[in-house]
């Protein structure tokens, strides 16, 4: 059984509240889970202690049993010091593609050519 430590969404529209749960990875996001390990309230300020609450003993137990945390939960564990920090990829989604970069270079070359003459 592939175990995950992940967030299960609760709360109403535009007012999210998440439970940190240990669950079988085949179950739906808000569906059946094995154990509730804590809560996450993104509406609270970032420096609030009530924003993320976890039962660290149970989290360590599930990690020892082979449960894999999701990306967001892994960040919570890193902040709590329960997991070592991992290097993440810096996705460059804002950069234009190869063709757009080539067009921009050609346009810059054309603009620079008349200035040289």
N, C-alpha and C positions, 0 to 999 in steps of 0.2 A: 504494500500500500504506500503510495507516494504522498508524503505529508508536506503541507505548506503552512507557514505562519503568515497570515495575510489579514487584510482589512475587510470587514463586512459592513456595508453601508446601512445606516439607519437614519432616522430623522425625516423631516418633510422636505418638500421642494424648496430649494435654495437655502436650506438649513441643515447641512450634513452633519452627521455624528457617526463615528466609526467604532466598531468593536474589533480589537485585535484578537484573532481566533486561530486555533490550531485545527486544521481541517484536511480532509482527504482532497487531493488536487482535482479529483474528478467531480466534486460537488460544485453546485453553482455558487457564485460570489456571496449572495445573501442567503444561501440555503443552509443545509445541515452542516454542523461543525461538531468537533469532538469536545473542545474545551475553550472557554473564553479566558483570554490571558490578560486583557487590559482594554483601555479605551483611548480614543484619539478624537479631540474636538478641535477642528481647524478654525473655528470661529473665535477662539480665545487668542489673546496676544501671544507672540512667540516666546516671551520670557515667563509666561505663566506656568506654574508647576502642574496645574490641572489640565494642561493641553494634552500631554501624553502620560498615561498611567499604565504601568505594566507590573505584573507579578513576575519578577526576575527569576525566582526559583523555578517556576513552572516553564518559563521561556527557556532557561538553561536545560531543563529536563528534556523538552521537546527537541532542542537543538542536538542534545546528546543522543536522541532516538533517531536522528537523521532528518529531521524536518528542515526544509529549506525556506528561509524568509524571502518574501518578495522584496523588490527594490526599496519601496517606501519603508517597510518594516526594518530592513537592513540598516537604513539611515537612522531610524529611531534607536536601534541597538548600538550603532556606532556612537551616537550622541550620549547614550547611557554608559558607554564603556564596556559593554558586554561582548563586543565583536571588534576585531581590528579593522581599521579603515582600509577600504579598497580603492584602487585607482579606477576612475570611471572615464569613459570616452567622452570627449567634448565634441558633440555632434555639430557640424557646421551647416546647419539647415539654412541659415540666412545668406550664405554665399551663393552667388549665381552658378549655374552649371557650366560645363566646358564650352559649349557653343556660345553662350552669352559672354563668357570671359574672352573668347576669341574675337567676337564682334566688337567688344569694348576696346580691345587692344588695336584692332584694325582702325577703328574710329579715331583713337588717340594718335595712331601713326599718320593718318590722313590729315589730321588737324596740325600735327607737328611739321609735316612736309612743306606746306606753303609758307610757313613761318621761316624755314631755313633758306628758301630761295630769295 
